[in-house]
């Protein structure tokens, strides 16, 4: 994917806040997911996990501490390209080992792991089925399997393995609508609570010596109380508008961000004014990992739809985005 607004948008997605709440699960499944959400955010843990996608795999080391000082997290690569991710109350800093550069994004704080909080609603039952399965042994712990199964081809599903005593997420798989695995993450070694070595929170990088890369996001805040100027007119079943930000004044460059969710999957729509010299932006479908993006130009505006969903979903939504009729 070439550099430009679409690339900036993909970076923004990686740093986005946690996904909207899961809902519609059975009482038993809801109990497990509620406990998982609490464990991932409130527990202190440390371990090594392997992330596999296609023919590629990467081993990472994570230290996650939650105490009176708040939540602090450090991830460092054990294999593959050298990189480090630091997350705390100041935001996220991504350290790239190839050129010793750091990207800071104080406005965003998403964890590396999928965050699936739960609210008492039947919203997601339109699009997913939820099941609790058997137990397996992972990283020396007994783990309960929880399935999140898509009802159609517009979204992905999950298999989750939760540690039985705490519900901490030990393994997850991302699945397409045919139940084919797209990606997997699994702990191979894990420490909990007092066993965690706090020294591993300290960065091995001298951040002040590195250059800082701009995230590319415009300054400003949410304007969710106002109506969006643009809208998607063809949404898959279950998707609805959940967030909206608008930047710019009359006569200035436009930047609008819309988020549609089905209760689990989230799709972001970015509408940007095309600046001088950027008329030949790359359009069509692009992919980064399990994330798809679809871009198209409408006069002097670039519309890009991004989500951890199948290509057909972002394309269908993207083609339907139009200026709202007064």
N, C-alpha and C positions, 0 to 999 in steps of 0.2 A: 504494500500500500504506500503511495507516495505521500510526502509531507504536505501538510495543509490542514484546513479545518476538519476534514474527516479523520485525520490522524489525531488531532487534538481531542476530538470527541471520544475516540477510543481510549485515550489516556484518561480522560475525565471519567469514563465509565469504570475503569479499574479503581479509581479513587473515590467512587460514589459512596454515599451513605448506605447503610444496610437496607436490604430489600423490604418491601411491605410485608405485613403479617400474613402468615399461613392461617387458613381457617377451614372449617367444614370437616375436620377430622372427627373420627369416633372419639368417645370419651377416653378410651384406653390410649389411642394414638395421640390425642391432645395432651394427655398427661406426660407421655414420653417427650414430645416436642417442647412442652413448657419447661421441663426439667433440662433438656438439652440447651435451650436458649439461656437459661440461668447459669448452667455449668460453664458454657463457653465464654461468658462475660465475667462471671464472678469468681471462678476458681483460679488457683495458681497451678500451672502445669508447665512441663518442659519435656521436650522429646525430639526424636528424629522421625521424619515422615518422608515417604516417596510419592511423588506426583507423576502419574503416567498419562500420556495423551498420544494416541496413535503409536508410532514407533519411537517416540521420544520419552525419556524419563528424567526426572531431576530429584535429587535428594536435598532436603532442607532441614535445618535445625531451628526449632522455635522455643522461645522462652516467653511465657505469658504470665504476668503478675498482676493480681488485683488486690489492693490493700488500701490503707487510709490515704495513700498518696494518689490513688486512682488506678487506672488501667495503663500498664506499660507493656509493650510487646516488641520483641526483636526477632527477626528471621534472618538467617544467613545461609547461603548456599554451601552445600557440602560437595556437590558435583556440578558439572556444567560450568556455565559462565559465572564469574565472581559477581555476586550482588548481595546487597543487604537492605532490609526493610525495617525501619524503626517507626513505631506508632506510640503516641502518648497524647496528653492533653493539648499539645501544640499542633497535632495533626500527623501527617505521614511524610517520611523522608525516604526516598528511594535512592540508594547508592549504587551506581553502575561501576563495575570494576574495570571495564575496558578503557575508559578515559577519565576515571576518578571524578565523575560528576555526580551531583546530588540534585534531585528534584524535590522541592518542598511544596506541600499543598495543605496549608493550615485550615482550610475550610472543609476538608473531607477527612474521614477517619475509618473507612471500612476495613475490617479484618481480612486477612488472607483467606480465612475459612468462610464457607457459606453461613450466613446468619439467618436463621429461620424462626423469628419470634411468632407468637401465637395470640390471636384475639378470638373472643367468643362470637364468631360469625360463621355463616354457612357459605360465604362468598366463594371460597376455593373449591367447594364440593361440586360446583358447576363444571370445573375443568379437570379435577383430579379425584382419584380414589386413594384411600389411606389404609394401610394394613400393617399389623404387627406380626413379625415372623419369629423364627427360632433364634437360639443363641449360638454364637461362635466364639472362638478364642482368638484375640488379636492383641499383639504386643504383651502377652502375659495376662491379659484381663478378659473376663467374660463379657461379651457384648451382645445386646439385643438388636435384631434387624428390624428396621422400620422402612416400609415402602411408600413412596409417593408416586402414583401411577397416572400419567396424563390420559385424558379421555379422547384426545384427537392428536393430529400431527402438527399442531401449531405451537407446541411447547415441549420442553424436556421433562423427564422424571428423575427421581432420586432413589437410590438405595442408601440408607444410613445405618451405621452400626454404632450403638450407644453403649457405653460402659454401664453395666447393670446397676451399680451402687450409686453412681453420680450422674449418669446420662451424658457424660462427656463424649463428644464425637470422636471416635477412634478411626473411622473409615467412612468414605463416601464414594459413590459412583454416580456419574451423570449419564443418563440414558435417553436415547431418542424414542419416538413413538412406537418403534418396532422392537423396543427393549434391547437395542444394540448399545454397548458401552462406548461412550465418547471420551470419558476421562475418569481417572480414579486417583484418590488420595488415601494413603494408609500409614498409620503410625507403625514403626518397627521397634521403637523403644520409647518408654514414657515414664516420667516421674511426676508425683503429685504432692502438693502442699509443702511441708517442711523439707522434703527431699530435693526441692528445686535449688540449683546453684544460682544465687542472685548475681554473681559476678558476670554471668553470661548476658545480662541485660546491657552491659557496657559495650559500646561500639568499639570495634577494632579499627575503625576508620577515623582519621582526623578530619571531621567534617568541615572545620573552618578553613582547611587548605584547599577544599574542592570548590569548583564553580557551581552555581545554582542555576538550574534550568527552569524557565517559566512554565507553569502548567498550561498557559494559553487561555485560561478562563477569564472572562471579563469580570471586573468588580461589580458588586451590587448585591441585592438581597432578593428574597422571595416575594412575589406579588400574587400569592395564591388567592387573595380575596377578589382579584379582578378576573374578568373573562379573557381567555387566550385570544389572540388575534388570528391564530391558525388552529386548525383542528383536523383530526383523522376521521374520515367518514366511513371507513370500512375496517372494523375491528373484529378479530376473532371472538368467539363466544367467551364471555366472562371478563374481558378487558374493559377497564374504565379509567378515566382520568383521576390520578391520585396526587399529582404535584404539578406546579406551574411556576416558572420564573420568566420575567421579561426584563430586558435591559435596553436602554436607549430612549431618546426623546423624539418628538415629531421632527422629521427632517434629518435625523441622524441615522447611523447604521443600526440595523435591526439585529437583535439576538434574542431568540425565544427558546425556552427549554420546556418541553412537556413530558410528563412521565405517565404511562399507562400501565396498569398492572391487573393480573387476574387473581391476585391474592398471594401469589408466590413468584411467578416470573414478572420481570419489569422490563419495559421497552421505553427507551428515551428517544424523543424526537427533537432535533435541533434545527432551527430555522435561522439562517444567517445571511446578512447582506454580503454579496460578492464584491470584494474590494477590487480596486483597479489593479490589473495585472494578474488577477486570479480567475479570469473568465474560463480558463481551460481546466477546471478542476475535474479530477477523476470521478466518474459516476458509475452507477450500476452496483452489483453485489461485490462485497469484499469480505474477508474472513481473517480473524486473528484468534487462534485457538478454537474454543467453542463459541466465540462471540461472532455474530454476523452483523454486517452493516449494509445499508442500501442508501445510495445518494442519487438525487436528481436535481436538475436546475429548472427553475421556473422564473423566466425573465432574469432579473438581477438578484435572485434569491437561491441559495443552496439549501436543500432539505435533506437531512441525513437521519436515518432511523437506525438505532443501535440496540442490540439486546442479546442476552445469553439464551437465544431461542433459535429455531430453525430458520434457514434462509427464506423460505416461503412466507414466514410470518413478517419479517421486516420488509420484504418486498411488497406484500399485500398492503400493509399499513402505509408504507412510504408512497405508493402510487395514489393513495386516497387522500393525502394531506393537501388541504386547500385553505385559502384565506376565508376566515369566517364571514358569513353574510350578516350585515348589520341587522 
